[in-house]
Amino acid sequence: QDYFGVCSEVMIKDNVVVVYEVLEEMLDNGFPLATESNILKELIKPPTILRTVVNTITGSTNVGDQLPTGQLSVVPWRRTGVKYTNNEAYFDVIEEIDAIIDKSGSTITAEIQGVIDACVKLTGMPDLTLSFMNPRLLDDVSFHPCVRFKRWESERILSFIPPDGNFRLLSYHVSAQNLVAIPVYVKHNISFRDSSSLGRFEITVGPKQTMGKTVEGVMVTSQMPKGVLNMTLTPSQGTHIFDPVTKLLSWDVGKINPQKLPSLKGSMSLQAGTSKPDENPTINLQFKIQQLAISGLKVNRLDMYGEKYKPFKGIKYMTKAGKFQVRT
């Protein structure tokens, strides 16, 4: 993805030589060697239309002329002699919440997969430390090779010389033992009657534990039973589509305003003569909440050593739904 923008079968077929060259550098005799994308880009230049044309005419390849200086040092993931006019370091804490909620609103399972992605553009060889308010939250942490693991084990502080550019600093897991907060709730009333060819459908979505942050990008989807022929629904906001062939209902809600909760109400027409469905449909939710890490993880401070200048530092938080299901 870093090289070609997208990773697809067509893309790999079109760039099979470059893919092979990159893998050749990444593995040495079956062992991982150069795995950092900014180092790989110095070794094997990413394909551009111009470079491809030149290579076709001259028969040359994308292999770089020089060995990256970083490969010869003790910090193989960072190239030497990096210079920037604006020195900036940005960190994104992104958490995905997977949850299953039963029809009474109780949580059956909930867990959080989190990552901290960084974009560091700093001159020279900066040495960074990042500390958290509550590092004990993090289970099952997997680090970028630049992190000094001993320091994390003893002090729960991330100490590292960062790669240049974009990289994933760490990924982590927060399991249900720590009681994951559920940020949204769904009130539902979906009923099918035995002999009637009509059914009721009502759902309302609202914020639950969001520390006052706005829930946005809300999308509700539900796979209706086969017996549902059509649905006549009125949303209080957003737009909805029911596909009578696939029986999929999609409701694009947008933002949730806590003063006026979005709802979708109406009736379903069912196939005549069929018995009522064995089970009610499941509601799937997509949403995102800016400036909130739902686990409660907070960065305490970011310090830099080894260089004289003052960098610009920024930290953003975001929570989004992974597989988020409400059973009715």
Disulfide bonds with the S-S distance in Angstrom:
none
